[in-house]
Amino acid sequence: MQVDAVAGIRRVSGWNVPVGAVSRFEFYDRARAAFAVLVTSEHRLYGCLLLGKGVLPEPTS
């Protein structure tokens, strides 16, 4: 899941977005504190992602 999502984000945005991993319990803590939670019909196990929103400079080739 993460590979597909990251590839899609990179393809659409044109950015080589940074990706990292967090432990299961750290994920739960971050999800609990999130502004919004989006639930999809994804059937793959462990297909959870945390996305951070921010302001980035324009990409340079």
All heavy atoms as TSV, in Angstrom:
chain	resi	resn	atom	element	x	y	z
A	1	MET	N	N	0.835	-1.204	0.000
A	1	MET	CA	C	0.000	0.000	0.000
A	1	MET	C	C	0.868	1.251	0.000
A	1	MET	O	O	0.698	2.129	-0.806
A	1	MET	CB	C	-0.938	-0.038	1.200
A	1	MET	CG	C	-1.646	1.255	1.479
A	1	MET	SD	S	-2.720	1.729	0.128
A	1	MET	CE	C	-3.387	3.212	0.750
A	2	GLN	N	N	1.812	1.326	0.922
A	2	GLN	CA	C	2.611	2.534	1.023
A	2	GLN	C	C	3.355	2.818	-0.267
A	2	GLN	O	O	3.446	3.947	-0.687
A	2	GLN	CB	C	3.605	2.449	2.193
A	2	GLN	CG	C	2.958	2.520	3.546
A	2	GLN	CD	C	2.510	1.180	4.077
A	2	GLN	OE1	O	2.477	0.192	3.352
A	2	GLN	NE2	N	2.147	1.117	5.325
A	3	VAL	N	N	3.877	1.778	-0.891
A	3	VAL	CA	C	4.627	1.978	-2.129
A	3	VAL	C	C	3.715	2.543	-3.211
A	3	VAL	O	O	4.067	3.478	-3.916
A	3	VAL	CB	C	5.276	0.653	-2.588
A	3	VAL	CG1	C	5.911	0.810	-3.947
A	3	VAL	CG2	C	6.296	0.183	-1.567
A	4	ASP	N	N	2.510	1.992	-3.353
A	4	ASP	CA	C	1.558	2.489	-4.343
A	4	ASP	C	C	1.169	3.929	-4.058
A	4	ASP	O	O	1.130	4.766	-4.955
A	4	ASP	CB	C	0.278	1.640	-4.361
A	4	ASP	CG	C	0.522	0.217	-4.827
A	4	ASP	OD1	O	1.572	-0.043	-5.445
A	4	ASP	OD2	O	-0.350	-0.635	-4.569
A	5	ALA	N	N	0.873	4.240	-2.815
A	5	ALA	CA	C	0.439	5.587	-2.448
A	5	ALA	C	C	1.559	6.596	-2.668
A	5	ALA	O	O	1.335	7.664	-3.236
A	5	ALA	CB	C	-0.023	5.620	-0.993
A	6	VAL	N	N	2.754	6.261	-2.239
A	6	VAL	CA	C	3.882	7.175	-2.391
A	6	VAL	C	C	4.190	7.390	-3.864
A	6	VAL	O	O	4.424	8.517	-4.304
A	6	VAL	CB	C	5.120	6.663	-1.629
A	6	VAL	CG1	C	6.347	7.493	-1.955
A	6	VAL	CG2	C	4.854	6.663	-0.137
A	7	ALA	N	N	4.164	6.327	-4.647
A	7	ALA	CA	C	4.410	6.460	-6.091
A	7	ALA	C	C	3.371	7.369	-6.728
A	7	ALA	O	O	3.705	8.217	-7.565
A	7	ALA	CB	C	4.408	5.088	-6.758
A	8	GLY	N	N	2.111	7.226	-6.336
A	8	GLY	CA	C	1.055	8.079	-6.874
A	8	GLY	C	C	1.229	9.533	-6.479
A	8	GLY	O	O	1.069	10.436	-7.304
A	9	ILE	N	N	1.567	9.761	-5.226
A	9	ILE	CA	C	1.783	11.131	-4.744
A	9	ILE	C	C	2.946	11.772	-5.490
A	9	ILE	O	O	2.871	12.911	-5.939
A	9	ILE	CB	C	2.032	11.142	-3.224
A	9	ILE	CG1	C	0.754	10.748	-2.483
A	9	ILE	CG2	C	2.541	12.507	-2.766
A	9	ILE	CD1	C	0.969	10.432	-1.021
A	10	ARG	N	N	4.016	11.020	-5.645
A	10	ARG	CA	C	5.191	11.548	-6.349
A	10	ARG	C	C	4.876	11.815	-7.816
A	10	ARG	O	O	5.299	12.819	-8.374
A	10	ARG	CB	C	6.359	10.585	-6.212
A	10	ARG	CG	C	6.951	10.590	-4.820
A	10	ARG	CD	C	8.060	9.588	-4.662
A	10	ARG	NE	N	8.676	9.744	-3.341
A	10	ARG	CZ	C	9.431	8.837	-2.765
A	10	ARG	NH1	N	9.693	7.711	-3.389
A	10	ARG	NH2	N	9.921	9.050	-1.568
A	11	ARG	N	N	4.123	10.921	-8.447
A	11	ARG	CA	C	3.786	11.084	-9.862
A	11	ARG	C	C	2.917	12.314	-10.081
A	11	ARG	O	O	3.162	13.122	-10.966
A	11	ARG	CB	C	3.068	9.834	-10.384
A	11	ARG	CG	C	2.776	9.862	-11.874
A	11	ARG	CD	C	2.063	8.601	-12.365
A	11	ARG	NE	N	0.739	8.456	-11.771
A	11	ARG	CZ	C	0.396	7.553	-10.835
A	11	ARG	NH1	N	1.285	6.688	-10.385
A	11	ARG	NH2	N	-0.824	7.507	-10.355
A	12	VAL	N	N	1.899	12.494	-9.255
A	12	VAL	CA	C	0.960	13.603	-9.430
A	12	VAL	C	C	1.581	14.938	-9.031
A	12	VAL	O	O	1.385	15.946	-9.703
A	12	VAL	CB	C	-0.330	13.342	-8.615
A	12	VAL	CG1	C	-1.216	14.562	-8.582
A	12	VAL	CG2	C	-1.076	12.149	-9.184
A	13	SER	N	N	2.353	14.941	-7.937
A	13	SER	CA	C	2.896	16.204	-7.433
A	13	SER	C	C	4.192	16.611	-8.130
A	13	SER	O	O	4.528	17.787	-8.153
A	13	SER	CB	C	3.161	16.102	-5.927
A	13	SER	OG	O	4.257	15.245	-5.665
A	14	GLY	N	N	4.921	15.647	-8.643
A	14	GLY	CA	C	6.227	15.942	-9.209
A	14	GLY	C	C	7.302	16.103	-8.145
A	14	GLY	O	O	8.425	16.479	-8.447
A	15	TRP	N	N	6.969	15.815	-6.906
A	15	TRP	CA	C	7.903	15.953	-5.790
A	15	TRP	C	C	8.384	14.590	-5.339
A	15	TRP	O	O	7.627	13.630	-5.321
A	15	TRP	CB	C	7.228	16.629	-4.601
A	15	TRP	CG	C	6.945	18.068	-4.801
A	15	TRP	CD1	C	6.002	18.610	-5.619
A	15	TRP	CD2	C	7.602	19.156	-4.188
A	15	TRP	NE1	N	6.033	19.971	-5.538
A	15	TRP	CE2	C	7.000	20.331	-4.666
A	15	TRP	CE3	C	8.626	19.245	-3.273
A	15	TRP	CZ2	C	7.414	21.593	-4.261
A	15	TRP	CZ3	C	9.025	20.503	-2.861
A	15	TRP	CH2	C	8.427	21.656	-3.361
A	16	ASN	N	N	9.616	14.511	-4.930
A	16	ASN	CA	C	10.151	13.305	-4.318
A	16	ASN	C	C	9.902	13.422	-2.813
A	16	ASN	O	O	10.793	13.754	-2.041
A	16	ASN	CB	C	11.635	13.157	-4.628
A	16	ASN	CG	C	12.179	11.839	-4.147
A	16	ASN	OD1	O	11.425	10.918	-3.836
A	16	ASN	ND2	N	13.487	11.739	-4.076
A	17	VAL	N	N	8.664	13.181	-2.401
A	17	VAL	CA	C	8.263	13.396	-1.015
A	17	VAL	C	C	9.012	12.457	-0.072
A	17	VAL	O	O	9.250	11.302	-0.397
A	17	VAL	CB	C	6.738	13.213	-0.831
A	17	VAL	CG1	C	5.975	14.271	-1.570
A	17	VAL	CG2	C	6.293	11.836	-1.281
A	18	PRO	N	N	9.416	12.966	1.105
A	18	PRO	CA	C	10.095	12.108	2.068
A	18	PRO	C	C	9.116	11.111	2.682
A	18	PRO	O	O	7.946	11.427	2.907
A	18	PRO	CB	C	10.619	13.082	3.120
A	18	PRO	CG	C	9.772	14.296	2.990
A	18	PRO	CD	C	9.301	14.337	1.561
A	19	VAL	N	N	9.582	9.905	2.935
A	19	VAL	CA	C	8.757	8.852	3.509
A	19	VAL	C	C	9.524	8.227	4.660
A	19	VAL	O	O	10.729	8.029	4.579
A	19	VAL	CB	C	8.442	7.772	2.453
A	19	VAL	CG1	C	7.635	6.643	3.050
A	19	VAL	CG2	C	7.718	8.380	1.269
A	20	GLY	N	N	8.817	7.923	5.729
A	20	GLY	CA	C	9.443	7.269	6.870
A	20	GLY	C	C	8.484	6.267	7.483
A	20	GLY	O	O	7.341	6.144	7.057
A	21	ALA	N	N	8.949	5.543	8.456
A	21	ALA	CA	C	8.134	4.552	9.145
A	21	ALA	C	C	8.043	4.916	10.623
A	21	ALA	O	O	8.957	5.535	11.180
A	21	ALA	CB	C	8.749	3.169	8.991
A	22	VAL	N	N	6.940	4.563	11.234
A	22	VAL	CA	C	6.759	4.731	12.679
A	22	VAL	C	C	6.279	3.403	13.242
A	22	VAL	O	O	5.718	2.573	12.524
A	22	VAL	CB	C	5.752	5.861	13.029
A	22	VAL	CG1	C	6.256	7.209	12.582
A	22	VAL	CG2	C	4.394	5.581	12.450
A	23	SER	N	N	6.482	3.220	14.515
A	23	SER	CA	C	6.026	1.987	15.158
A	23	SER	C	C	4.495	1.963	15.209
A	23	SER	O	O	3.829	2.982	15.026
A	23	SER	CB	C	6.576	1.895	16.583
A	23	SER	OG	O	5.915	2.828	17.424
A	24	ARG	N	N	3.958	0.809	15.441
A	24	ARG	CA	C	2.503	0.645	15.503
A	24	ARG	C	C	1.881	1.584	16.536
A	24	ARG	O	O	0.900	2.262	16.267
A	24	ARG	CB	C	2.183	-0.810	15.840
A	24	ARG	CG	C	0.708	-1.099	15.876
A	24	ARG	CD	C	0.490	-2.565	16.088
A	24	ARG	NE	N	0.311	-2.819	17.502
A	24	ARG	CZ	C	0.122	-4.007	18.026
A	24	ARG	NH1	N	0.143	-5.073	17.278
A	24	ARG	NH2	N	-0.056	-4.147	19.314
A	25	PHE	N	N	2.458	1.629	17.730
A	25	PHE	CA	C	1.866	2.446	18.786
A	25	PHE	C	C	2.068	3.939	18.550
A	25	PHE	O	O	1.222	4.744	18.906
A	25	PHE	CB	C	2.383	1.995	20.153
A	25	PHE	CG	C	1.941	0.591	20.476
A	25	PHE	CD1	C	2.840	-0.449	20.449
A	25	PHE	CD2	C	0.608	0.318	20.748
A	25	PHE	CE1	C	2.423	-1.747	20.719
A	25	PHE	CE2	C	0.177	-0.963	21.013
A	25	PHE	CZ	C	1.081	-2.005	21.005
A	26	GLU	N	N	3.185	4.305	17.927
A	26	GLU	CA	C	3.374	5.713	17.551
A	26	GLU	C	C	2.345	6.105	16.502
A	26	GLU	O	O	1.802	7.207	16.532
A	26	GLU	CB	C	4.781	5.969	17.028
A	26	GLU	CG	C	5.040	7.430	16.719
A	26	GLU	CD	C	6.456	7.703	16.238
A	26	GLU	OE1	O	7.310	6.804	16.262
A	26	GLU	OE2	O	6.689	8.846	15.827
A	27	PHE	N	N	2.054	5.197	15.569
A	27	PHE	CA	C	1.017	5.453	14.566
A	27	PHE	C	C	-0.318	5.706	15.259
A	27	PHE	O	O	-1.033	6.649	14.925
A	27	PHE	CB	C	0.888	4.280	13.588
A	27	PHE	CG	C	-0.198	4.494	12.569
A	27	PHE	CD1	C	0.073	5.160	11.393
A	27	PHE	CD2	C	-1.493	4.063	12.812
A	27	PHE	CE1	C	-0.930	5.387	10.459
A	27	PHE	CE2	C	-2.501	4.280	11.884
A	27	PHE	CZ	C	-2.213	4.948	10.707
A	28	TYR	N	N	-0.675	4.858	16.217
A	28	TYR	CA	C	-1.948	5.029	16.940
A	28	TYR	C	C	-2.005	6.396	17.625
A	28	TYR	O	O	-3.036	7.071	17.587
A	28	TYR	CB	C	-2.131	3.936	17.992
A	28	TYR	CG	C	-2.265	2.542	17.453
A	28	TYR	CD1	C	-1.950	1.449	18.242
A	28	TYR	CD2	C	-2.706	2.292	16.149
A	28	TYR	CE1	C	-2.076	0.151	17.764
A	28	TYR	CE2	C	-2.829	1.002	15.671
A	28	TYR	CZ	C	-2.515	-0.063	16.479
A	28	TYR	OH	O	-2.643	-1.339	16.014
A	29	ASP	N	N	-0.914	6.799	18.262
A	29	ASP	CA	C	-0.883	8.096	18.944
A	29	ASP	C	C	-1.062	9.239	17.953
A	29	ASP	O	O	-1.836	10.172	18.193
A	29	ASP	CB	C	0.433	8.285	19.708
A	29	ASP	CG	C	0.541	7.371	20.922
A	29	ASP	OD1	O	-0.510	6.880	21.399
A	29	ASP	OD2	O	1.676	7.146	21.378
A	30	ARG	N	N	-0.360	9.170	16.830
A	30	ARG	CA	C	-0.470	10.233	15.818
A	30	ARG	C	C	-1.862	10.269	15.203
A	30	ARG	O	O	-2.421	11.339	14.972
A	30	ARG	CB	C	0.573	10.039	14.730
A	30	ARG	CG	C	1.984	10.329	15.187
A	30	ARG	CD	C	2.926	10.200	14.020
A	30	ARG	NE	N	4.298	10.432	14.404
A	30	ARG	CZ	C	5.255	10.681	13.531
A	30	ARG	NH1	N	5.002	10.719	12.234
A	30	ARG	NH2	N	6.484	10.863	13.948
A	31	ALA	N	N	-2.428	9.097	14.931
A	31	ALA	CA	C	-3.771	9.042	14.350
A	31	ALA	C	C	-4.799	9.606	15.328
A	31	ALA	O	O	-5.728	10.309	14.932
A	31	ALA	CB	C	-4.120	7.606	13.975
A	32	ARG	N	N	-4.634	9.313	16.601
A	32	ARG	CA	C	-5.561	9.818	17.618
A	32	ARG	C	C	-5.524	11.345	17.688
A	32	ARG	O	O	-6.543	11.991	17.945
A	32	ARG	CB	C	-5.178	9.224	18.968
A	32	ARG	CG	C	-6.293	9.161	19.963
A	32	ARG	CD	C	-5.916	8.410	21.247
A	32	ARG	NE	N	-5.662	6.997	21.020
A	32	ARG	CZ	C	-4.476	6.394	21.110
A	32	ARG	NH1	N	-3.398	7.071	21.429
A	32	ARG	NH2	N	-4.348	5.106	20.900
A	33	ALA	N	N	-4.364	11.938	17.422
A	33	ALA	CA	C	-4.205	13.390	17.499
A	33	ALA	C	C	-4.437	14.082	16.150
A	33	ALA	O	O	-4.307	15.299	16.054
A	33	ALA	CB	C	-2.802	13.724	18.002
A	34	ALA	N	N	-4.805	13.323	15.130
A	34	ALA	CA	C	-4.948	13.884	13.778
A	34	ALA	C	C	-6.130	14.838	13.680
A	34	ALA	O	O	-7.122	14.706	14.401
A	34	ALA	CB	C	-5.117	12.759	12.762
A	35	PHE	N	N	-6.033	15.775	12.761
A	35	PHE	CA	C	-7.114	16.711	12.485
A	35	PHE	C	C	-8.301	15.990	11.853
A	35	PHE	O	O	-9.438	16.267	12.141
A	35	PHE	CB	C	-6.608	17.814	11.554
A	35	PHE	CG	C	-7.690	18.729	11.062
A	35	PHE	CD1	C	-8.216	19.708	11.877
A	35	PHE	CD2	C	-8.202	18.591	9.780
A	35	PHE	CE1	C	-9.224	20.547	11.434
A	35	PHE	CE2	C	-9.205	19.415	9.319
A	35	PHE	CZ	C	-9.720	20.392	10.155
A	36	ALA	N	N	-8.001	15.067	10.957
A	36	ALA	CA	C	-9.055	14.322	10.263
A	36	ALA	C	C	-8.578	12.901	10.011
A	36	ALA	O	O	-7.390	12.643	9.883
A	36	ALA	CB	C	-9.387	14.989	8.928
A	37	VAL	N	N	-9.525	11.977	9.965
A	37	VAL	CA	C	-9.240	10.583	9.646
A	37	VAL	C	C	-10.115	10.204	8.465
A	37	VAL	O	O	-11.321	10.442	8.474
A	37	VAL	CB	C	-9.535	9.659	10.849
A	37	VAL	CG1	C	-9.345	8.197	10.465
A	37	VAL	CG2	C	-8.651	10.026	12.034
A	38	LEU	N	N	-9.499	9.640	7.448
A	38	LEU	CA	C	-10.215	9.217	6.249
A	38	LEU	C	C	-10.245	7.698	6.234
A	38	LEU	O	O	-9.205	7.045	6.284
A	38	LEU	CB	C	-9.507	9.741	4.999
A	38	LEU	CG	C	-10.040	9.260	3.666
A	38	LEU	CD1	C	-11.446	9.802	3.438
A	38	LEU	CD2	C	-9.117	9.676	2.554
A	39	VAL	N	N	-11.433	7.121	6.170
A	39	VAL	CA	C	-11.589	5.678	6.113
A	39	VAL	C	C	-11.977	5.310	4.690
A	39	VAL	O	O	-12.906	5.876	4.125
A	39	VAL	CB	C	-12.668	5.207	7.109
A	39	VAL	CG1	C	-12.838	3.696	7.039
A	39	VAL	CG2	C	-12.324	5.649	8.522
A	40	THR	N	N	-11.241	4.364	4.111
A	40	THR	CA	C	-11.517	3.929	2.738
A	40	THR	C	C	-11.936	2.471	2.744
A	40	THR	O	O	-11.999	1.832	3.793
A	40	THR	CB	C	-10.265	4.082	1.846
A	40	THR	OG1	O	-9.303	3.112	2.257
A	40	THR	CG2	C	-9.688	5.480	1.941
A	41	SER	N	N	-12.188	1.945	1.581
A	41	SER	CA	C	-12.566	0.531	1.471
A	41	SER	C	C	-11.358	-0.337	1.118
A	41	SER	O	O	-11.513	-1.435	0.602
A	41	SER	CB	C	-13.658	0.372	0.414
A	41	SER	OG	O	-13.187	0.827	-0.841
A	42	GLU	N	N	-10.158	0.141	1.422
A	42	GLU	CA	C	-8.932	-0.609	1.144
A	42	GLU	C	C	-8.984	-1.947	1.879
A	42	GLU	O	O	-9.290	-1.997	3.067
A	42	GLU	CB	C	-7.717	0.206	1.599
A	42	GLU	CG	C	-6.397	-0.491	1.461
A	42	GLU	CD	C	-6.080	-0.853	0.027
A	42	GLU	OE1	O	-6.083	0.043	-0.828
A	42	GLU	OE2	O	-5.851	-2.036	-0.225
A	43	HIS	N	N	-8.647	-3.027	1.184
A	43	HIS	CA	C	-8.704	-4.363	1.778
A	43	HIS	C	C	-7.342	-4.910	2.182
A	43	HIS	O	O	-7.262	-5.948	2.824
A	43	HIS	CB	C	-9.361	-5.344	0.802
A	43	HIS	CG	C	-10.800	-5.016	0.546
A	43	HIS	ND1	N	-11.783	-5.220	1.481
A	43	HIS	CD2	C	-11.406	-4.476	-0.528
A	43	HIS	CE1	C	-12.950	-4.841	0.991
A	43	HIS	NE2	N	-12.748	-4.371	-0.234
A	44	ARG	N	N	-6.275	-4.228	1.794
A	44	ARG	CA	C	-4.946	-4.728	2.150
A	44	ARG	C	C	-4.663	-4.499	3.626
A	44	ARG	O	O	-4.998	-3.454	4.174
A	44	ARG	CB	C	-3.873	-4.017	1.321
A	44	ARG	CG	C	-3.880	-4.463	-0.126
A	44	ARG	CD	C	-2.807	-3.754	-0.894
A	44	ARG	NE	N	-3.396	-2.576	-1.500
A	44	ARG	CZ	C	-2.808	-1.866	-2.443
A	44	ARG	NH1	N	-1.618	-2.191	-2.858
A	44	ARG	NH2	N	-3.404	-0.825	-2.960
A	45	LEU	N	N	-4.026	-5.475	4.256
A	45	LEU	CA	C	-3.653	-5.326	5.663
A	45	LEU	C	C	-2.528	-4.303	5.797
A	45	LEU	O	O	-1.661	-4.211	4.934
A	45	LEU	CB	C	-3.193	-6.664	6.231
A	45	LEU	CG	C	-4.258	-7.756	6.291
A	45	LEU	CD1	C	-3.631	-9.056	6.782
A	45	LEU	CD2	C	-5.405	-7.340	7.177
A	46	TYR	N	N	-2.538	-3.570	6.866
A	46	TYR	CA	C	-1.503	-2.588	7.184
A	46	TYR	C	C	-1.347	-1.552	6.081
A	46	TYR	O	O	-0.245	-1.129	5.776
A	46	TYR	CB	C	-0.168	-3.282	7.480
A	46	TYR	CG	C	-0.315	-4.410	8.470
A	46	TYR	CD1	C	-0.171	-5.735	8.078
A	46	TYR	CD2	C	-0.644	-4.133	9.787
A	46	TYR	CE1	C	-0.335	-6.766	8.986
A	46	TYR	CE2	C	-0.810	-5.152	10.697
A	46	TYR	CZ	C	-0.656	-6.467	10.297
A	46	TYR	OH	O	-0.816	-7.483	11.192
A	47	GLY	N	N	-2.437	-1.122	5.497
A	47	GLY	CA	C	-2.403	-0.120	4.442
A	47	GLY	C	C	-2.647	1.272	4.988
A	47	GLY	O	O	-3.332	2.067	4.365
A	48	CYS	N	N	-2.103	1.574	6.157
A	48	CYS	CA	C	-2.351	2.849	6.826
A	48	CYS	C	C	-1.239	3.850	6.500
A	48	CYS	O	O	-0.070	3.511	6.475
A	48	CYS	CB	C	-2.411	2.647	8.333
A	48	CYS	SG	S	-3.646	1.454	8.840
A	49	LEU	N	N	-1.649	5.083	6.270
A	49	LEU	CA	C	-0.700	6.153	5.981
A	49	LEU	C	C	-1.033	7.366	6.817
A	49	LEU	O	O	-2.193	7.651	7.094
A	49	LEU	CB	C	-0.792	6.569	4.509
A	49	LEU	CG	C	-0.433	5.540	3.466
A	49	LEU	CD1	C	-0.766	6.075	2.085
A	49	LEU	CD2	C	1.036	5.204	3.547
A	50	LEU	N	N	-0.011	8.101	7.200
A	50	LEU	CA	C	-0.170	9.411	7.822
A	50	LEU	C	C	0.384	10.423	6.836
A	50	LEU	O	O	1.508	10.277	6.352
A	50	LEU	CB	C	0.626	9.504	9.134
A	50	LEU	CG	C	0.171	8.607	10.267
A	50	LEU	CD1	C	1.210	8.598	11.378
A	50	LEU	CD2	C	-1.167	9.072	10.805
A	51	LEU	N	N	-0.394	11.429	6.520
A	51	LEU	CA	C	0.059	12.472	5.606
A	51	LEU	C	C	0.162	13.776	6.370
A	51	LEU	O	O	-0.727	14.125	7.136
A	51	LEU	CB	C	-0.934	12.638	4.446
A	51	LEU	CG	C	-1.172	11.401	3.586
A	51	LEU	CD1	C	-2.272	11.672	2.570
A	51	LEU	CD2	C	0.104	10.981	2.891
A	52	GLY	N	N	1.240	14.487	6.148
A	52	GLY	CA	C	1.416	15.796	6.769
A	52	GLY	C	C	1.233	16.886	5.734
A	52	GLY	O	O	1.714	16.772	4.608
A	53	LYS	N	N	0.515	17.923	6.102
A	53	LYS	CA	C	0.278	19.036	5.193
A	53	LYS	C	C	1.189	20.184	5.591
A	53	LYS	O	O	1.355	20.471	6.760
A	53	LYS	CB	C	-1.179	19.477	5.287
A	53	LYS	CG	C	-1.535	20.620	4.374
A	53	LYS	CD	C	-3.009	20.984	4.563
A	53	LYS	CE	C	-3.392	22.165	3.741
A	53	LYS	NZ	N	-2.882	23.421	4.240
A	54	GLY	N	N	1.754	20.836	4.604
A	54	GLY	CA	C	2.631	21.955	4.888
A	54	GLY	C	C	2.826	22.795	3.643
A	54	GLY	O	O	2.300	22.491	2.587
A	55	VAL	N	N	3.583	23.833	3.781
A	55	VAL	CA	C	3.884	24.715	2.657
A	55	VAL	C	C	5.309	24.421	2.202
A	55	VAL	O	O	6.242	24.430	2.997
A	55	VAL	CB	C	3.754	26.192	3.065
A	55	VAL	CG1	C	4.116	27.107	1.911
A	55	VAL	CG2	C	2.346	26.474	3.555
A	56	LEU	N	N	5.441	24.135	0.913
A	56	LEU	CA	C	6.746	23.803	0.365
A	56	LEU	C	C	7.092	24.784	-0.749
A	56	LEU	O	O	6.195	25.284	-1.435
A	56	LEU	CB	C	6.741	22.381	-0.210
A	56	LEU	CG	C	6.415	21.266	0.779
A	56	LEU	CD1	C	6.236	19.954	0.034
A	56	LEU	CD2	C	7.529	21.149	1.795
A	57	PRO	N	N	8.355	25.029	-0.988
A	57	PRO	CA	C	8.745	25.887	-2.099
A	57	PRO	C	C	8.460	25.192	-3.432
A	57	PRO	O	O	8.322	23.971	-3.486
A	57	PRO	CB	C	10.242	26.090	-1.888
A	57	PRO	CG	C	10.678	24.902	-1.112
A	57	PRO	CD	C	9.507	24.521	-0.250
A	58	GLU	N	N	8.399	25.939	-4.503
A	58	GLU	CA	C	8.199	25.370	-5.833
A	58	GLU	C	C	9.362	24.437	-6.154
A	58	GLU	O	O	10.508	24.746	-5.846
A	58	GLU	CB	C	8.143	26.494	-6.881
A	58	GLU	CG	C	6.837	27.229	-6.915
A	58	GLU	CD	C	5.672	26.348	-7.349
A	58	GLU	OE1	O	5.823	25.574	-8.326
A	58	GLU	OE2	O	4.637	26.417	-6.704
A	59	PRO	N	N	9.057	23.280	-6.753
A	59	PRO	CA	C	10.158	22.365	-7.094
A	59	PRO	C	C	11.032	22.946	-8.189
A	59	PRO	O	O	10.561	23.663	-9.057
A	59	PRO	CB	C	9.433	21.111	-7.576
A	59	PRO	CG	C	8.086	21.575	-7.993
A	59	PRO	CD	C	7.763	22.776	-7.167
A	60	THR	N	N	12.290	22.633	-8.118
A	60	THR	CA	C	13.214	23.018	-9.191
A	60	THR	C	C	13.653	21.744	-9.870
A	60	THR	O	O	13.959	20.751	-9.205
A	60	THR	CB	C	14.433	23.769	-8.633
A	60	THR	OG1	O	15.073	22.955	-7.661
A	60	THR	CG2	C	14.036	25.085	-8.014
A	61	SER	N	N	13.652	21.727	-11.156
A	61	SER	CA	C	13.934	20.514	-11.933
A	61	SER	C	C	14.843	19.614	-11.250
A	61	SER	O	O	15.717	19.246	-10.975
A	61	SER	CB	C	14.485	20.832	-13.295
A	61	SER	OG	O	13.911	21.963	-13.825
